[in-house]
Amino acid sequence: MTKRDILWRGIGLALCVGACSVAVAMDGSARAMFVFPFALLGLTLAINGKRVIIALRAERHGHARTAEVIHAVRVRRYRRRLDQPHP
């Protein structure tokens, strides 16, 4: 796991914990539903890490090319790893 992936997962965990804490602090108020999307976003980031960001970027370009864009990012990352010199 890369540092960037760990960072995204940490942000997701913090977002989820923060949203759940706010919801608990509201003590059953209907306004607690406003933080529910943040809890779901945090949970998604905590589980998938930086792959969520890649999927969101691909989604902006339209459904027809989503798989193609995600594949291109993976191929580019793999080639970058091969080009790095081994110590």
N, C-alpha and C positions, 0 to 999 in steps of 0.2 A: 504494500500500500504506500502511495507517495505522500509527501507532506501536504500537498494540495488536497488530496482526498481526505486525509485525516482532518485538515482544516474545515472542509465542507461538512464532514460528519460531526465535528465539534460544534459548528455553527448550528446545525440541525438539532443536535441534542440540547443546546442552550435555548434555542427557540421553542422547542417542545416543552422543556421544563418550565421556562418562563411563562408560556401561555397557559400551561396547566396550573401553575401557581396563581396566576391572575384569576383564572376561573374559580379556583378554590377560595380565594380571598373574596370573591364577589358573593359567596355564600348562597348559591342557588338562584341568583338573579338571572333574569332573561338576557341581560347584557353579556353574560358569560358566553353566549353563542357567537359574539363578535370575535372572540379570540380563538374559536374552534378552527377556522381555516389556518391560523398560524401554527396551531398544534399539529395539524395534519401536514403542513408544509415542513415543519421541523422534523416530524417523524419520517417523512419521505427522504429528506436530506440525510438524516442519521442512518438510514438503512442503505441508501444507494450512493451517497457521497457525490462526487463530481459528475457522475453519469447523469444526474438529474439536470445539471446545467447544460450538458451537451445535448440532451434531449430537448430542452427548452429552446436552445439556439436553433436546433434543426426544425423544431415546430414552427418557428417564425417564418421559415422559408416555404411553408406549404406542405400539405400531406403527401403530395406526389413524390417529393424528394427526401422525406424524413429518413428512411432507411439508408439511402445513398449518402447523405451527409454524415450520419453516425458512422457508417462504414469508412468513409474518407478520413474522419478524425482518428479512428482506430488504426488505420493503415499508416497515416502520417506519424502517429505516436510510435508505432512499431519500427518504422524506418529510422526515426530519430534515435531510438534505442540502439539499433544496429550500427549507426554511424558514430556513436560515442566510443572513444578509445578505451580499451580495458586496461586498468592499472596493474 
